[in-house]
Amino acid sequence: MYIILAFLLGCINVISKTINYQATTYLGTACGSLINYLTASLLSLLLFLFLNPAYVNAESFLSAPFWLYLGGVCGLLALIINVTSLKHMNLFQSTTLLLIGQLFGSALLDLLLLQSLSFFRLCGLLILTAGVIWDKRVLMH
């Protein structure tokens, strides 16, 4: 079941990238990003209130560590980088680079937090990266 959900997440991610790019093309980067996050915030609030009305507690929001709020900042940066990169490469390349970035980030966190990074995982990341670079060079000629 979780494999299907992960696959579905990947499909939704590509659709989201396309919609976000179109929104920023039509409205500009700032307004397109604002529309994206306002819509997501409103839907998240409604879903939270509908599913967890007993857990609405302002004190828990105010007492949460500062770094917990950085997820939204990271999401906004990711959105802006995404729509900017789509102006210079196709959707397949952008998505592949996103995947490679996630894999490198995960490998780095595994190395830093778990002191674990296998030789084969590193080789796989380098092969994927080389393939994307090769594809970009072929398309440029």
Residue frames as a rotation matrix with the C-alpha (Angstrom) as fourth column:
MET 1
0.564 0.826 0.000 0.00
0.826 -0.564 0.000 0.00
0.000 0.000 -1.000 0.00
TYR 2
0.517 -0.420 -0.746 2.78
0.148 -0.814 0.561 2.43
-0.843 -0.401 -0.359 0.90
ILE 3
-0.598 -0.708 0.375 4.54
0.475 0.064 0.878 1.75
-0.646 0.703 0.298 -2.39
ILE 4
-0.089 0.668 0.739 1.40
0.962 -0.135 0.237 2.78
0.258 0.732 -0.631 -4.25
LEU 5
0.813 0.386 -0.437 1.11
0.523 -0.813 0.255 5.92
-0.257 -0.436 -0.863 -2.09
ALA 6
-0.001 -0.897 -0.442 4.76
0.182 -0.435 0.882 6.81
-0.983 -0.079 0.164 -2.77
PHE 7
-0.650 -0.165 0.742 4.20
0.732 0.126 0.669 6.33
-0.204 0.978 0.039 -6.50
LEU 8
0.369 0.878 0.306 1.06
0.896 -0.423 0.135 8.47
0.248 0.225 -0.942 -6.31
LEU 9
0.595 -0.241 -0.767 3.04
0.348 -0.782 0.516 11.14
-0.724 -0.574 -0.381 -4.46
GLY 10
-0.529 -0.845 0.076 5.56
0.381 -0.156 0.911 11.21
-0.758 0.511 0.405 -7.30
CYS 11
-0.389 0.478 0.788 2.78
0.889 -0.028 0.456 11.67
0.240 0.878 -0.414 -9.86
ILE 12
0.698 0.677 -0.234 1.13
0.716 -0.657 0.235 14.41
0.005 -0.331 -0.943 -7.81
ASN 13
0.152 -0.744 -0.651 4.51
0.391 -0.560 0.731 16.12
-0.908 -0.365 0.205 -7.42
VAL 14
-0.764 -0.435 0.476 4.93
0.580 -0.140 0.802 16.37
-0.282 0.890 0.359 -11.20
ILE 15
0.054 0.868 0.494 1.38
0.877 -0.278 0.392 17.67
0.477 0.412 -0.776 -11.65
SER 16
0.691 0.164 -0.704 1.98
0.606 -0.662 0.441 20.20
-0.393 -0.732 -0.557 -8.86
LYS 17
-0.344 -0.900 -0.268 5.23
0.467 -0.412 0.783 21.37
-0.815 0.144 0.562 -10.49
THR 18
-0.650 0.138 0.747 3.42
0.735 -0.134 0.664 21.91
0.192 0.981 -0.015 -13.78
ILE 19
0.453 0.888 0.081 0.54
0.802 -0.446 0.397 23.82
0.389 -0.115 -0.914 -12.19
ASN 20
0.495 -0.333 -0.802 2.91
0.532 -0.614 0.583 25.95
-0.687 -0.715 -0.127 -10.09
TYR 21
-0.636 -0.756 0.154 4.99
0.554 -0.309 0.773 26.79
-0.537 0.577 0.615 -13.15
GLN 22
-0.341 0.598 0.726 1.88
0.781 -0.250 0.572 27.81
0.523 0.762 -0.382 -15.09
ALA 23
0.668 0.605 -0.434 0.67
0.744 -0.519 0.421 29.92
0.030 -0.604 -0.796 -12.14
THR 24
0.161 -0.676 -0.719 3.98
0.409 -0.617 0.672 31.77
-0.898 -0.402 0.177 -11.88
THR 25
-0.736 -0.348 0.581 4.14
0.660 -0.179 0.729 32.21
-0.149 0.920 0.361 -15.67
TYR 26
-0.013 0.858 0.513 0.67
0.775 -0.316 0.548 33.72
0.632 0.404 -0.661 -15.63
LEU 27
0.867 0.487 -0.106 0.86
0.411 -0.579 0.705 35.68
0.282 -0.654 -0.702 -12.35
GLY 28
0.262 -0.853 0.451 4.60
-0.588 -0.511 -0.627 36.13
0.765 -0.101 -0.636 -11.80
THR 29
-0.384 -0.528 -0.757 6.80
0.195 0.755 -0.626 34.27
0.903 -0.388 -0.187 -9.34
ALA 30
-0.975 -0.034 0.219 5.73
-0.196 -0.331 -0.923 36.17
0.104 -0.943 0.316 -6.21
CYS 31
-0.243 0.965 0.101 1.97
-0.963 -0.228 -0.142 36.11
-0.114 -0.132 0.985 -6.86
GLY 32
0.225 0.283 -0.932 2.00
-0.522 0.843 0.129 32.52
0.822 0.458 0.337 -8.14
SER 33
-0.640 -0.535 -0.551 3.87
0.211 0.567 -0.796 31.40
0.739 -0.626 -0.250 -5.03
LEU 34
-0.863 0.366 0.348 1.51
-0.496 -0.488 -0.718 33.37
-0.093 -0.793 0.602 -2.80
ILE 35
0.104 0.941 -0.321 -1.56
-0.952 0.188 0.242 31.78
0.288 0.281 0.916 -4.40
ASN 36
-0.035 -0.215 -0.976 0.01
-0.117 0.971 -0.209 28.34
0.992 0.107 -0.059 -3.96
TYR 37
-0.830 -0.415 -0.373 0.75
0.288 0.255 -0.923 28.82
0.478 -0.874 -0.092 -0.26
LEU 38
-0.666 0.679 0.310 -2.49
-0.739 -0.545 -0.395 30.62
-0.099 -0.492 0.865 0.59
THR 39
0.232 0.761 -0.606 -4.49
-0.781 0.518 0.350 27.81
0.580 0.392 0.714 -0.99
ALA 40
-0.168 -0.387 -0.907 -2.41
0.172 0.894 -0.414 25.13
0.971 -0.225 -0.084 0.75
SER 41
-0.968 -0.218 0.121 -2.65
-0.061 -0.264 -0.963 26.95
0.242 -0.940 0.242 4.10
LEU 42
-0.329 0.926 0.184 -6.41
-0.944 -0.326 -0.051 27.34
0.012 -0.191 0.982 3.89
LEU 43
0.363 0.460 -0.810 -6.94
-0.519 0.822 0.235 23.71
0.774 0.335 0.537 2.88
SER 44
-0.500 -0.620 -0.604 -4.56
0.227 0.579 -0.783 22.51
0.836 -0.528 -0.148 5.61
LEU 45
-0.898 0.203 0.391 -6.41
-0.439 -0.481 -0.759 24.55
0.033 -0.853 0.521 8.23
LEU 46
0.062 0.992 -0.111 -9.81
-0.981 0.081 0.176 23.24
0.183 0.098 0.978 7.12
LEU 47
0.221 -0.053 -0.974 -8.54
-0.180 0.979 -0.095 19.66
0.959 0.196 0.207 7.05
PHE 48
-0.791 -0.583 -0.187 -6.96
0.118 0.154 -0.981 20.06
0.600 -0.798 -0.053 10.48
LEU 49
-0.689 0.590 0.422 -10.12
-0.718 -0.473 -0.510 21.54
-0.101 -0.654 0.749 11.99
PHE 50
0.269 0.839 -0.472 -12.30
-0.875 0.418 0.243 18.88
0.402 0.348 0.847 10.38
LEU 51
0.270 -0.226 -0.936 -10.15
-0.013 0.971 -0.239 15.88
0.963 0.077 0.259 11.33
ASN 52
-0.342 -0.541 -0.768 -8.71
0.774 0.301 -0.557 17.02
0.533 -0.785 0.315 14.68
PRO 53
0.273 0.470 0.839 -11.02
0.018 -0.875 0.484 19.58
0.962 -0.117 -0.247 16.33
ALA 54
0.950 0.097 -0.295 -9.99
0.281 0.136 0.950 18.42
0.132 -0.986 0.102 19.82
TYR 55
0.224 -0.964 -0.140 -6.32
0.953 0.188 0.236 19.13
-0.201 -0.186 0.962 19.10
VAL 56
0.255 -0.115 0.960 -6.70
0.434 -0.874 -0.220 22.82
0.864 0.473 -0.173 18.26
ASN 57
0.692 -0.160 -0.704 -4.51
0.685 -0.162 0.710 24.35
-0.228 -0.974 -0.003 20.92
ALA 58
0.852 -0.341 0.398 -2.86
-0.064 -0.822 -0.566 27.74
0.520 0.457 -0.722 20.44
GLU 59
0.686 -0.608 0.400 -0.44
-0.604 -0.169 0.779 27.04
-0.406 -0.776 -0.483 23.27
SER 60
0.440 -0.537 0.720 1.13
0.422 0.831 0.362 24.11
-0.792 0.145 0.593 21.45
PHE 61
0.670 -0.186 0.719 1.68
0.674 -0.253 -0.694 26.28
0.311 0.949 -0.044 18.37
LEU 62
0.801 -0.329 0.500 3.28
-0.376 -0.927 -0.007 29.03
0.465 -0.182 -0.866 20.44
SER 63
0.581 -0.585 0.565 5.50
-0.587 0.180 0.790 26.68
-0.564 -0.791 -0.239 22.45
ALA 64
0.887 -0.260 0.381 6.83
0.428 0.774 -0.467 24.74
-0.173 0.578 0.798 19.45
PRO 65
-0.011 -0.968 -0.250 10.56
0.485 -0.224 0.846 25.16
-0.875 -0.112 0.472 18.76
PHE 66
0.181 0.035 -0.983 11.39
-0.525 -0.842 -0.126 27.78
-0.832 0.539 -0.134 16.14
TRP 67
-0.739 -0.624 -0.255 13.01
-0.533 0.309 0.788 25.32
-0.413 0.718 -0.560 13.76
LEU 68
-0.469 0.640 0.608 9.69
0.537 0.754 -0.380 23.47
-0.702 0.148 -0.697 13.28
TYR 69
0.540 0.714 -0.444 8.43
0.128 -0.592 -0.796 26.47
-0.832 0.373 -0.412 11.33
LEU 70
-0.288 -0.753 -0.592 11.29
-0.579 -0.356 0.734 26.28
-0.763 0.554 -0.333 8.84
GLY 71
-0.469 0.191 0.862 9.47
0.541 0.834 0.110 23.58
-0.698 0.518 -0.495 6.84
GLY 72
0.642 0.764 0.055 7.31
0.560 -0.420 -0.714 26.27
-0.523 0.489 -0.698 5.26
VAL 73
0.448 -0.591 -0.671 10.38
-0.570 -0.767 0.296 28.36
-0.689 0.250 -0.680 4.44
CYS 74
-0.614 -0.692 0.380 12.02
-0.193 0.598 0.778 25.33
-0.766 0.404 -0.501 2.82
GLY 75
-0.071 0.693 0.718 8.82
0.767 0.498 -0.404 24.62
-0.637 0.522 -0.567 0.88
LEU 76
0.821 0.358 -0.445 8.67
0.071 -0.837 -0.542 28.18
-0.567 0.414 -0.713 -0.42
LEU 77
-0.022 -0.913 -0.407 12.32
-0.700 -0.277 0.658 28.08
-0.714 0.300 -0.633 -1.47
ALA 78
-0.604 -0.162 0.780 11.70
0.257 0.887 0.384 24.75
-0.754 0.433 -0.494 -3.20
LEU 79
0.424 0.847 0.322 8.73
0.671 -0.055 -0.740 26.20
-0.609 0.529 -0.591 -5.08
ILE 80
0.730 -0.182 -0.659 10.67
-0.385 -0.906 -0.176 29.25
-0.565 0.383 -0.731 -6.26
ILE 81
-0.405 -0.914 0.025 13.65
-0.560 0.269 0.784 27.13
-0.723 0.303 -0.621 -7.33
ASN 82
-0.317 0.375 0.871 11.27
0.525 0.834 -0.168 24.75
-0.790 0.404 -0.461 -9.09
VAL 83
0.715 0.689 0.120 9.50
0.483 -0.362 -0.797 27.37
-0.506 0.628 -0.591 -11.18
THR 84
0.477 -0.639 -0.604 12.77
-0.659 -0.714 0.235 29.13
-0.581 0.286 -0.762 -11.96
SER 85
-0.533 -0.738 0.414 14.43
-0.300 0.622 0.724 25.90
-0.791 0.261 -0.553 -13.13
LEU 86
0.034 0.623 0.781 11.47
0.634 0.591 -0.499 24.97
-0.773 0.512 -0.375 -15.34
LYS 87
0.790 0.180 -0.586 12.18
-0.242 -0.787 -0.567 28.09
-0.564 0.590 -0.578 -17.41
HIS 88
0.120 -0.889 -0.441 15.52
-0.967 -0.205 0.150 26.54
-0.224 0.409 -0.885 -18.42
MET 89
-0.918 -0.393 -0.042 14.88
-0.393 0.894 0.213 22.79
-0.046 0.212 -0.976 -18.69
ASN 90
-0.268 0.863 -0.429 12.10
-0.435 0.289 0.853 20.38
0.860 0.415 0.298 -19.45
LEU 91
0.458 0.603 0.653 9.87
-0.848 0.075 0.525 18.76
0.268 -0.794 0.545 -16.86
PHE 92
0.883 -0.158 -0.442 11.61
0.168 0.986 -0.015 15.37
0.438 -0.061 0.897 -17.11
GLN 93
-0.105 -0.994 0.042 15.05
0.388 -0.080 -0.918 16.86
0.916 -0.081 0.393 -16.42
SER 94
-0.257 0.064 0.964 13.72
-0.679 -0.722 -0.134 18.99
0.688 -0.689 0.229 -13.57
THR 95
0.743 0.612 0.270 11.99
-0.632 0.512 0.582 16.02
0.218 -0.603 0.767 -11.95
THR 96
0.668 -0.577 -0.470 15.05
0.431 0.815 -0.388 13.81
0.607 0.056 0.793 -12.39
LEU 97
-0.367 -0.828 0.424 17.28
0.090 -0.485 -0.870 16.46
0.926 -0.281 0.253 -10.81
LEU 98
0.151 0.518 0.842 14.77
-0.867 -0.339 0.364 16.82
0.474 -0.785 0.398 -7.97
LEU 99
0.955 0.206 -0.213 15.00
-0.117 0.922 0.370 13.08
0.272 -0.328 0.905 -7.37
ILE 100
0.221 -0.954 -0.204 18.81
0.563 0.296 -0.772 13.17
0.796 0.056 0.602 -7.49
GLY 101
-0.348 -0.307 0.886 18.84
-0.412 -0.799 -0.439 16.11
0.842 -0.517 0.151 -5.07
GLN 102
0.568 0.624 0.536 16.57
-0.777 0.193 0.599 14.21
0.271 -0.757 0.595 -2.69
LEU 103
0.867 -0.288 -0.406 18.79
0.292 0.955 -0.053 11.13
0.403 -0.073 0.912 -2.94
PHE 104
-0.158 -0.969 0.192 21.97
0.362 -0.238 -0.901 13.15
0.919 -0.073 0.389 -2.32
GLY 105
-0.149 0.180 0.972 20.30
-0.732 -0.681 0.014 14.96
0.665 -0.710 0.234 0.59
SER 106
0.859 0.498 0.118 19.14
-0.464 0.659 0.592 11.66
0.218 -0.563 0.797 2.07
ALA 107
0.551 -0.738 -0.390 22.60
0.545 0.672 -0.501 10.14
0.631 0.064 0.773 1.63
LEU 108
-0.338 -0.687 0.643 24.17
-0.062 -0.666 -0.743 13.17
0.939 -0.291 0.183 3.31
LEU 109
0.208 0.498 0.842 21.76
-0.894 -0.251 0.370 12.94
0.396 -0.830 0.393 6.26
ASP 110
0.951 0.073 -0.300 22.41
0.007 0.967 0.255 9.20
0.309 -0.244 0.919 6.53
LEU 111
0.136 -0.986 -0.096 26.13
0.518 0.154 -0.842 9.92
0.845 0.065 0.531 6.58
LEU 112
-0.439 -0.326 0.837 25.87
-0.361 -0.789 -0.497 12.72
0.823 -0.520 0.228 9.15
LEU 113
0.155 0.634 0.758 23.23
-0.957 -0.093 0.274 11.22
0.244 -0.768 0.592 11.43
LEU 114
0.923 0.288 0.255 23.79
-0.341 0.919 0.197 7.49
-0.178 -0.269 0.947 11.07
GLN 115
-0.023 -0.998 -0.050 27.45
-0.792 -0.013 0.610 7.46
-0.610 0.053 -0.791 9.93
SER 116
-0.149 0.065 0.987 26.35
0.336 0.942 -0.012 5.18
-0.930 0.330 -0.162 7.08
LEU 117
0.492 0.283 -0.824 26.80
-0.712 -0.414 -0.567 5.55
-0.502 0.865 -0.002 3.32
SER 118
0.424 -0.306 0.853 27.44
0.308 0.934 0.182 2.51
-0.852 0.186 0.490 1.16
PHE 119
-0.626 -0.747 -0.223 29.81
-0.074 -0.227 0.971 2.54
-0.776 0.624 0.087 -1.80
PHE 120
-0.687 0.401 0.606 27.06
0.724 0.452 0.521 1.20
-0.065 0.797 -0.601 -4.10
ARG 121
0.431 0.847 -0.310 24.61
0.812 -0.514 -0.277 3.92
-0.394 -0.132 -0.909 -3.09
LEU 122
0.143 -0.483 -0.864 27.23
-0.114 -0.875 0.470 6.57
-0.983 0.031 -0.181 -3.85
CYS 123
-0.854 -0.460 0.242 28.00
0.138 0.247 0.959 4.94
-0.501 0.853 -0.147 -7.22
GLY 124
-0.231 0.866 0.444 24.29
0.967 0.254 0.007 4.87
-0.107 0.431 -0.896 -8.08
LEU 125
0.559 0.406 -0.723 23.94
0.429 -0.888 -0.167 8.57
-0.709 -0.217 -0.671 -7.30
LEU 126
-0.276 -0.762 -0.585 26.93
-0.265 -0.525 0.809 9.41
-0.924 0.378 -0.057 -9.47
ILE 127
-0.822 0.037 0.568 25.59
0.502 0.515 0.694 7.33
-0.267 0.856 -0.442 -12.38
LEU 128
0.234 0.971 0.055 22.18
0.938 -0.210 -0.276 9.05
-0.256 0.116 -0.960 -12.16
THR 129
0.438 -0.135 -0.889 23.84
0.061 -0.982 0.179 12.46
-0.897 -0.133 -0.422 -12.08
ALA 130
-0.668 -0.739 -0.087 26.05
-0.094 -0.033 0.995 11.61
-0.738 0.673 -0.048 -15.06
GLY 131
-0.505 0.561 0.656 22.96
0.845 0.475 0.245 10.48
-0.175 0.678 -0.714 -17.00
VAL 132
0.582 0.737 -0.344 21.16
0.666 -0.674 -0.319 13.77
-0.467 -0.043 -0.883 -16.40
ILE 133
0.090 -0.640 -0.763 24.24
-0.247 -0.756 0.606 15.77
-0.965 0.134 -0.226 -17.40
TRP 134
-0.820 -0.380 0.428 24.61
0.249 0.436 0.865 13.64
-0.515 0.816 -0.263 -20.53
ASP 135
-0.052 0.903 0.426 20.91
0.980 0.128 -0.151 14.13
-0.191 0.410 -0.892 -21.40
LYS 136
0.609 0.253 -0.752 21.22
0.267 -0.958 -0.105 17.90
-0.746 -0.137 -0.651 -20.95
ARG 137
-0.341 -0.827 -0.448 24.27
-0.291 -0.360 0.886 18.05
-0.894 0.433 -0.118 -23.25
VAL 138
-0.725 0.136 0.675 22.57
0.611 0.580 0.539 15.95
-0.318 0.803 -0.503 -25.93
LEU 139
0.327 0.942 0.071 19.52
0.901 -0.289 -0.323 18.24
-0.284 0.169 -0.944 -25.91
MET 140
0.379 -0.234 -0.895 21.70
0.013 -0.966 0.258 21.35
-0.925 -0.109 -0.363 -26.16
HIS 141
-0.663 -0.725 -0.189 23.27
-0.215 -0.057 0.975 20.17
-0.717 0.687 -0.118 -29.46
